[in-house]
């Protein structure tokens, strides 16, 4: 069976619903500012927002190669939730109390984003319904129980272990055996959040230059300040902040810093009231699962299901797609997940498919860093959990730039060092091999394997995720 698609690519469904923005004017020549922010996604926009709010006199410029939100910020699954990349690694390397402190800040960051949306009049279809993650095989139940126990060990008492019946009362997923739920999560429309943030920072006096591709970031040296190099000219600044996430590999010298991992999504046509009466999903929960090659989904404000996962995970030599077109085999894979979870959606049309890249460090840990000597800073490597993490990263960068010692500047991801990815063809072979292993492990478990597949355990160790 071939799943028909009305639109494949075109950035994302979120922009189809909102309308692609007309790019703002590009930089017209070399200039000098206090802070140059490279990248007009969530990290860059939040950083500009908080810096300008704290120091209104700062001259801040955001430099974006396409239009703000063109990357992952306008293509993601709309999960504003408290998960972040690296907690177990941070606990081992820096101590459990510091990892717990970061988890608490992530919990609070969900509400901080919602607070700013209310304060700035940003309507991003936000609904705080928490996060429901379901187990549909005995092996997934094993991981579910380990996950809940681990969350409680980190002080996350709000995480609930739900029975199959309790999970179905929230969302009637076919074949559910159990689930976890946390209140620290909300559904959003990603492109609407980006649009609102751009308008907010422009009202504050931040200069936003679109169609301005930064090709290289040069550190300060002697009397020369740090610079962001573009075809239109150089932007000199006391600080140049790299907020490029999955597109970091496109910068000169950064090919092996963060791997641009592909994630793909589909969205259905609006589903009828009869479907929602049988399925529920009335509280706006985001939905995930405990498969190794996991899925993520939301019920949109106009009653569609938007569902994503890893399809074709990585392109050779860290290349990134521009048009967001998704291979048909990936669309088929995501469509099968949809109908396995919700058989009543079997005949619903898939109206749009798209893809985007996210940044993955070699140890799967997010980082924030500011080097006063070179004038360079960065934040990212969110491994798909960037909607909320970008907000915390931005406030951390703000405090570092303003030289304020706060609880945020003491979090374990600040100055965390990560080695580079292997050269090609090793990283292409490695990434595709790892995801083949995860898909194989999921197939084993769906076939009746009662415990987590050892193939997946080995893949976790090799990848650096454990």
N, C-alpha and C positions, 0 to 999 in steps of 0.2 A: 504494500500500500504506500502511496506517495501522498504526503500531507500537502494540500494546496496552500499557498501563502499569498496574501494580497500584496504585501510589501516585504521585501528582503533587503535590509540595509537602511540607508537614509538616516544614519545616526541612531535613532531609537524611536520606539512608540511614544515615549514621553514627549519628544519634540514634534511628532506628528500630531499629537493632541493639542500641543501648545502653539505650534507653528515655529518653523526654524527662524531664529532671529536674523535680522540684517546686521552683519558685522559692523561694529563701531570702527571709527577711523584708525588707521595704522599710525605708528610712530613716523614722524616726518623728518627726523634727523637726530643727530646725537644730542643727548641732554644729560643733566645731572640731577639726582634726587637724593633723599636721605636713605630710602629703602626701595630697592627694586625687587619686585616679586615676580618670579618666572613661573608662569602657569596660572591660568584663570579658572581653576577648579575649586572645589571646596577648601582645600588647604590654603591656597593663595588668597582667596576671597575672605575667608575667616581671619587669616593673619592680618590682611589689610584693615579689616573691620575693627579688630581689637586694638591694633596699634593706633589707628586714627582716633578711636574712642579714648584711649589713654593719653595720647599726646596729639591733640588736634593740629599743632603746628608742623608736624612731620610732613615732608614731601614724599608721597608714596606713589609709585607707579606699578601697575599690574601689566605684564607683558604676556599676551596670549597669541599662539600661532594661528588659531582658527577663530572661534568665538568662545566666550566663557561658557564652560560646561560641555564643550565638544567631546571631552574624554570621558573617563569613568564617572565623573560627577553627573553627567547627563544621560548615562546609559545603565546605571546600576539597578539593583532590584528594589530599591526603596526601603531598605532595612536600616532604620535609625535605632541601633541596639547597642548593648554594652559589651559585646565581644571584642577582643583585640588580639593581635598576633604577638605571641611571645611570652605569655604569662608564665608557663612552666619553665621556660629557659631563664627568664628574669628571676624566678624564685630560686633556681639552682645557683645562678651566678651571683646574685646580689642579696639574697635572703628573702624568705617568704614575706616578712612584714612589708618590704618595699613593693613586692608584687601585689599584695593585698591593697596597699595604698593606691596603686594605679587602678586596680579594679574598682575601688570606690569612686575614684575620679571619673572613670568611664560610666559608672552608673549615673553619676550626677550630670555628666555631659549630655545624656539623652534629654534630661529636663532643661539643661541650658540651651540647647538648640530650640526646643519648643518655646522657651521663655523669649528668646530673641525673635522668633517668628511672630509671637504675639506683640512684642514691643515695636517691631518694625512693620507690622501689618502684612506679613508674608503668609499668603494662603498656599500651602504646599500639600493640600489634602491630608494634613497630618491627623492621625488618630492613634492615641497611645493605648494599644490593646495588648501589649506584651508580645512575647515570642513563644510559639508552640513548636517543639521539635519532636517528631514522632518516630517510633520504632515499629517496623513492620515484619521483622524476622527475629528468631530467637537470638541470633548473634548481635543484632542491633539492640535488643533488650539488654544484653550483657553490657554493651557500651553505654546505653542509657543509664543503667544503674551506676556504672563507674563514673559517668559524667556528673550525676546528681551528687554522689558522695564527694567527688572532687570539688564541686561548687560549695557544698556545705563546709568542707575543710578550709576553704578560702573565705569563710564568713558570709557566704551568700545564702542566708537563711530564707530569703524570699523565693528561691528556686523550689518549685514543687514537683514531686514525682506523681504523675497522674496514671491511674489505671486506664485500661482500654475504654471503659465506659465513660470515665471522666474526660478523656481526650476527645471522644466522639461527641460529647455534649458541646464542646467548643467548635470543633471542625470534624465532620464525619468522613474521615479518610478511610478508604476501603482497606481492610486487613490490618488496622492499627492494633498493636499489642500493648502499647503504653506510650507515655510521652513525658516530656518535661515542659514546664512553663515558668517564665520569669516575667515580672511586670516591667522590667527595664527594656522596653522596646516599643517602637511606634512605626506605623506605616507612613511613608511620605511619597509624593510625586517628585522624583529627583530634579527634573528640569525646572519645575516651579520654584524649588528651593534655590537653585542656582540663579534664576532670574531675579528672585527677590533679593538675594545677597548682592548681585551686581548693582541693582538700583540703590540699595542701602549704602554701599561704599561710595558710589558716585555722588549721592546726596551729601556725603560727608566730606567730599573734596578729593577723593582718590582719583588719580588719572588712570583710566583703563584703555590700553592700546590693544586692539584686536588685529588680526591679520599681520601680526608682528612675531615672526618665528625667531626664537633665540637659538642660535646654533652652537654657542660656546659661552661658558662662564669662566672668567679669568680672575684669579685671586689678586688681592692688593699686593703691590711690591714696591717698597720704598715710598716715594711721593705719589705713586699712581694708586688710585682707589680701585676697588673691585669693579668689574665691568661685565655687563651682559651684552653680547655681540649679536646684532641682528643685521639683515641686509639693508635696513634703512638707516643704520647708525648704531653707535654704542651708547648704552645707558650706564653712566658711572654712578656709584653709590657707596655710602659708608658700609652698607650691608646689601649683598645680593643673595636672595633666598631661592633655593631650588625647590619648587613645589610642583614637580612634573610627574610624579608617581609612575604610571605604566609607560610614559613616554620618555623617561629618563635616559633610556638607551640611545635615543636620537641625538643626545648632546655629545659633543666631542669629548672623548676620554671616558665616557660613562657606559660603554657598551656592555660591560660585565658587572655593573653595580647592582642593578635590580632587574630581574627577569620579567619581561612583559608577558604575563600569563593571560591567555584569552578566556573570557567567560561569555556565554551566549544566553539569549533569552527569547522566549516566545510570548505572545499575548493573544488571548482568545477574543472573539467577538463578545459583546455583552451577553451574559447568560440570563435566561428567563427567571422570573420569580419562583417558578416551580423547582428549579435547580437549587436555589438558595434555601428554599423551605426544607429540602431534603438534606442539604449539607450543613446548614447553619452558617458559621463563619460571620457572625453578626457583630463581633467586638473589635474588628480591625486587627486581629493578630497577624503577625508575619508567621509564615509556615516554613519549617525546614525538616530535615530528617537525619538519621544516624547512619546512612550509607557512607561508604568511603568516598565515592564520587558523589558528594551530596548535592541535593537540590535546595532551592530557596524560592519562595513564592509569596504573593500578596493578592488579596482581593482589592481591586482598584476602586476608586470612588465611583466609577460608572459601571461597576458590576462585571468586570472582566477578571480573568485570572492571568496574572503575569508570573511566569515561571522560568527559572534559569538554572544553569549548571555548567560544568566543564565539558565541552564537546571536543573541539580540536584545540588542545591546551596551549600550543606554542608553535611559532613560526621560526624557521631556521634563521640564525644570525640575529635574533632579537628584533626581527622586523615587526612593524605594526601596520594594521590595516587602517585605511582612511574611510572606506565607504561603509563599514560595519556589516557587509554581507556575510551570511552564515551558511556553511556547507549544508546541503540537504540532508546528509546523514545525521548531522547534529540536530536539525529540526525534527527529524524522525525520532531521534533518541529522546528529546525533550517532550515530544508529543506522546510517546509511550509512557513516560513518567506521569504526565497529566492524566491519561486515561487509566493507568494502574491505580493512581490515587483516587480518581473520581470517574468511575465507569459511566456515570450519567452524562459526562462531558464528551463522550466518544464521538458524537456527530457534530460537535461545535466547530466552527471554522477557526483556524489559526490565522489571524489577520496580519500579524507582523512578526518578523524575526530579525534580530540584530546581535551584534557582538561588540565587545570592547576589551581593553587591556587593563590589567591591574598590576601593581608593582610587587614583586616577590623577592625579598633578600635571601641570601644563601641559607641563613638559619631560620627563616620565616619569622623574623622579629622586626616589628616597626621601630623606627629610630627618629630622634630629634637631635640636632646638633647645631651649635653656633661657634665658629672659630673667629675670635675677635682679631687675631693677627692677620688672617687672610681676608676678613670681611665676608666670608661665605657661611651660609647656613642652609639647612635643609630639613625636611620632614617628609615621611612617607614610608613606603614598604608595608602597606596596610594589609596585604594578602586578602583583599576582598572585604575587609571590615572597615572601610574608610569613611562611611557616612558620618559616624559619630567620632571616630578616632581623629579625623581631620580637625574637628572643633577643638579637641583637647590639645592636639599638636599646635594649633594656631595660638592658643592662649599660653602654651609653654614657650613658643618662640617669642611671643610678646614679652614675657617676663625676662627671658634671656637677653633680648635686645635692650630692654630698659634697665638691665643690670639689677633686677630685683630678685632677691633670694626668697623663694616661696616654696610651698609644698609641691608645686608643679615642677620647679626646676630640680627638685630632688628625686623625681621619679626615675625608675631604673632604665627607661629607654633613652634618657638624656645622655648623649655621648657613648651610647652602646656601639661597639665596633663589630662590623660584619665583614667576613672575607668575601672576595669576589667570586662570581660564578666561574665554572670551568670554561675554557675556550671551546669553540666548535671543532668537530661535531659532537663533542662529549656532552654538552648541555642539551642539545636536541635529542640525542639518543637517551640521555638520562631522564629528561622530562617525559618523553613519550613512553619510555619503558615504565616509569613510575605510574602513570595514569592507566596504562594497559594492565598493570598489576592491580590497581585499585578496582578497575572494572571487572577483572577476573575474580577478585575476592568477593565483590558484590554478587556476581553470578553464582559463585559457590554457595554463598549464604542464602540466596534466594532459592537455590536448589535443595536446601535442607541442612546445610552445615550449621550445627547448633551453637558453635563458638566462633569468635572472630578468627578469620582466616590468617594463618601464619604468613601468607604472602603479603597481606596488608601490613602486618607488624614489621616485616623486613623492609617494606617500602617506606614506612614511617622513619625507620632508623637511617636508611640510606639518604632519604630526602633531607634529613635534619629537622623534621617536625617533632621528633621525640628525643 
